[in-house]
Amino acid sequence: MLGGGLVPGAVVLIGGDPGIGKSTLLLQSLATMGGGTTGETAGAARKVIYVSGEESPQQIALRAKRLNANAEHVHVLPETSLGKSRR
């Protein structure tokens, strides 16, 4: 999907039909990148940001709980304007 992987400092827009798992995939990936799951990045805490134009922070927190994902280092910004999210 991303060819060579994620580039530090890059912005990635994920789109698709409702209900196909975009939010679940993103949250699991961000929790892993933030050091919140087992694997290669476990314990290597990094700050990551999840900008959501459709879901509230409460909805995202509930999904993280259902997935048993430690999203401690995932910062959620509910925003629909890219200009505001860059501040």
C-alpha positions, -999 to +999 in steps of 0.1 A: +000+000+000+028+024+008+055+010-014+087+016+006+070+023+039+064+054+059+087+083+057+094+102+090+075+136+089+053+126+060+015+129+059-005+099+046-041+101+037-060+068+039-093+067+020-119+041+011-155+029+015-171+030+049-166-001+071-135-016+054-112-011+084-093+021+077-096+034+113-088+000+128-057-005+106-045+031+113-050+028+151-032-005+152-003+009+131+000+041+151-001+022+184+028+000+171+047+030+159+042+047+193+057+017+210+024+005+224+024-031+213+049-060+212+074-063+184+103-045+170+092-011+183+081-022+218+095+001+244+107+027+219+081+053+226+075+078+198+049+105+195+024+100+167-006+120+157-040+107+144-059+135+126-095+124+122-122+142+102-149+118+111-144+103+145-142+119+180-113+112+203-138+092+225-147+069+196-110+064+188-103+056+225-131+031+226-117+014+194-082+013+210-097-004+241-116-030+220-083-037+201-063-039+233-040-014+217-019+008+240-024+041+224-007+061+251+016+079+227-011+084+200-023+120+200-057+125+185-067+157+167-103+158+155-101+183+126-115+187+091-093+217+081-058+208+071-047+244+078-058+241+115-042+207+119-007+220+110-005+243+140 
